[in-house]
Amino acid sequence: MSQKLFILLFLLAARLVAFAQETASPPAARNIQPSIMVIPFVREDQDMRNVLEADVNLRVAVTKMKEGFDNRGFSTVDFRAKVQQLSNDKAMELANQSSLKQEIIELSGADIYVETEAKVNRTGSGNNVTVIVTAYDAYSGLSLANKVENSPKFYTEDFSKLTEKAVEGLVEDFLNTLQMKFDEIVKNGRIASLNVTFAESAATDMDTEVGDTGKMFSELMEDWLEKNTYQSYFHLQGVTATKMMVDEMRLPFQDAEGKNYRPTKFAAELRNYLKTLGFDSTRDVQGSKIFITVN
């Protein structure tokens, strides 16, 4: 056998072994992708629906940003469809526009919302459009990514085209940054906070020894948090006789069934645990802030 033929057969055998190992290996875990809703940026005294309807450039920016996410395989939620889903009577009952915004975000079920702004600039050297986008975690309100992009200057009044140019200039970098930040959330968990207090009529406080456990209420709470927070991460800001304050803890992004793990589910699990100890409680969940009151 010639040396060249031996080397060829050796390389072929090595490739067959590598192929067998690759096919025998379990498939890579499915990448978790967030659901995203692109919304218009408005001031607190502005109506989101009216602003979007009145500004064609803003509509173009919102639409092009949504298309950018769709093209990358993200699951997107249509903002205008969610606005229409809210009845006019319901929207009018809301105290202010920030309440309407929060209502739409909660109704959408989106993991991330992206505020988008388009600003027209007229200058002597040509016109352009500035597009500003900022992504937020829908539950904690934490800013995840932001980007500002100016379109090239042209002597034109076609600001819709300039808006498209600005979005095209920022969308790739913005999506890459957002994906990186989202991957960190999946890996490290979502940030949330927890306050546990007692009703005025409660006969128990944090220093009460519970049943035959031999532990105080606060100690049982810490044990439960260690078992039920993501990677056992929680920071206890302080404990008094009437209150426990956890200013930061981590919750998993998904549960064991692959469903979104929301702060409301964490609150329900904590209430169920307190029931096993013989305590009734009420809960209030505001975004990623959880308030438990023991009765």
N, C-alpha and C positions, 0 to 999 in steps of 0.2 A: 504494500500500500504506500502510495506516495505521500510525502509530508503535507502537500496542499490538500489532498483528499482527506487525510486524517483530521486536519484542522477544520475543514468544512463539515465533516461528520460530527466533530466535537461541538462546534457552534450550533449545529442543528439540534443535537441532543439537549444542549443547555437551554435552547429556546423552547423545546417541548416541555421540559421540566418547569420552566418559568410559566408557560401557558397553563399547565396543569395546576400550579399553585394559585394562579390568578382566578381560574374558574372554580377552584375549590373554596376560595375565600368568600366569606359572606358579603353580600352587597353593601355598598357604603350607605350609611344612614341618610335618610331623606333630609335634604336641606329644608329647614323651617323658614318660610317666607311670611312676612307680615302682610296684613291687609291695610291698604292705604287710602285715605280720602284727601283729595286736594280741595282746599277751600279758599275763598278770597280773603285777603287781609282787609279788615275794616276797623275804624276807630270805634270806641265804645258807644258813641252817640249816633252811629250809622246803622242802617238796616242792611244786613248782609244780602238779602234778596234784591233789594232795590239797587244797591251798589253794583252788583254783578249784572243785572239787567241793563243798567244805564251805561256800562263801560265795555265796549266791544273789545278793547285791547286786553282788559282783564279777563274777559271770557276766553279770548284766544290763549292767554298765558295759562289759565287753569286747564283748558282742554289739552294744550300741548304738553304740559307737565303730566297730566293723566296718561296721555299717549306714551310718554317716555317710560312710565312705570309699566304700562301694559306691554310694551315692546321688550322689557326686561323680564317678563314673566311674573310680575307682582300681581297679586289680587287687589283690584281697586274697587272703591265704592263711589258711585256717582253722586256728587254733592247736590246737584239740582234735583235729582230724583228723591233724595232724602228730604229736601226742603218741601217738595210737593207732598210728600207723605205726611208731613205735619199739617193738620188742618189749619185753616186760617184762624179759626176761633181759638185753637190751642196756642198758636203763635202769638196772638194778640193778648192772651191772658198772661204771658210771661212778663216778668217785671221789667226786664231790660234786654238789650241785644246780646249782652254777654251770656244771659240765661238761654237765649235762643241758640247761640253758638254751642253751648254745652249740651243742650237738648239734642241738637243735630249730631254732635259727636257721639253721644251715648246711644242714640237711635241707630247710628251707622254700624256700630260694632267694630269699627276700624281700630287697629292696633296703633297706628300712627296717622296723624293728620299734618298736612303740609299747607301752611299759609303762603299765599302767593300774591305779590303786588306788582303792578306794571305802571311805570311812571313815564309820561311823554316829556321829552326834552327838545325844545326848539332853540337853535343857536344860529349865529351868522355863518358858521362853517358847516352847517348841515343839521339835520334832525336825527334823533335816535331815541331808543326806549331803554329804560333801566328796569330789569326784572329782579325782584328780591324774593327769595324763597327760604322758609325756615320750617324744619320738621320737628314735631313734638311727639313725645310718648303720650298716647291718649289717656293713660291712667295717672301718671305722675306729673304730667305737664313739663317734664324735663326736655330741654332743647337737645336735639340729637344731631342736627346738621343745619348749616345755613350757607347761602351762596348769593352773591350779587354779580350780575353780568350786564354789561352795556352792549347794545347792538352796534354795528358799524354806523357811521354817520353818512346819511345820504340827503340830497336835496329832494325830498319826497314827502308827501302827506299820507302815504300808505303806512300808517303806524302798525297795522295788523301784521304786515310783512316784517317790519322791524322787530315787533314783539316775538315773532317766530324765530328770528335770527338770534335774539338774546337768549331765548329758552334753549335753542340748539347749542349755544355756546356754553351753557352751564349744566345741562341735564346729566351728562355722563359723569363728571366729577362729583356732582351732588349725589347721584344714585350710588356711586362707589363708596362715598363717605357714609351715607345712610346705611348701606348694607353692612359696613364694618361695625357701626354703632349698634345696629340691630343684632348682629352676631354676638356682640358683647353682652347684650341683654339676655339672649338665649343661653349663653354660657354661664353668666354670673347671676342671673335672676333679675326680676324687676324690683325697683326700690319702692318701699311702702313704709308707713309709720303706723303706730298703734298706741292708743290711750285707753287704759282700763281704769274706770272709776266706779264708785258705789253710789247708789241712790240714797237719799237722805234717810229713808226708812230702813235701810239695810242693817241687819244685825251683825254683819261680818265686815272686816276690813283686811288690809294686806297682812296684818300681823296675827290674824286669827289662825290657830292650828286647826286644820281641816280633818274631821273624822278621826280614823285610826291610822292616818298616813304618817303621823309624826312630823309633818311639815307644815309650815305656814302657807297661807294662800299665795303669797308672792313667790315662794320657793317652787310651788307646784306650777305656777305660771311660767317661771323661767325654764323648768324642766320641759314643759309642753312646747315652748318656743324653740328650744334647742332641737327638738325632734321634728318640728313641723315647718320651720323656716328653711329656705333653700340653702343647702350646704351648711345648715345650722348657724347661719349668719344673722345676728341681730345685735344692735347696740342699745344697751339700757341706759337711757339718759338720766333716769332717777326713779326712786321709789319712796313714797311716803306712806303713812298709814291709810290714806284714802285714794292714792293714785299710783299707777305705774305708767311711765312714759318711755316708749321705745321710739326714738327719733328716726331710726333707720333699721330696716330689716329687708331681707331679700325673699321674694316669692318666686316660685318657678314660673316660667312662661307658659308651659303646658302641663296638664295633668297626665296620669298614667295612660289615659285613653286617647291622648293627642289633642284634647280640647283645650281651648284657652283657659288658663287658670286665673280667674278674676279675683280681686280683693274681696268681693262679696262672698265668694266660696270660702276663702280663708276665715272670714268673719263667721260664717255659718258653722264651719268646723270647730272654731273656738267656742261658740255658743253650745254646740252639742257636747263638747268636752266638759264645760261647766255644768251642764245638766247631769252628767255622770257623777259629779261631785255634790249634787243636790242644790245647785244654784240656778235660778232663772236670770236671764239677762236680756237686754235690748241692744240693738246695734244701729249705728249710723255710719254709712260709708260715703265719703266724699272724694271721688277720684281714687287716689291711692292712700287716703287717710282713713283709718279705721278707728271708730270710737265704740267701745263696749261699756255698758253701764250694768253693773251687777245689782240685782234687786234684793 
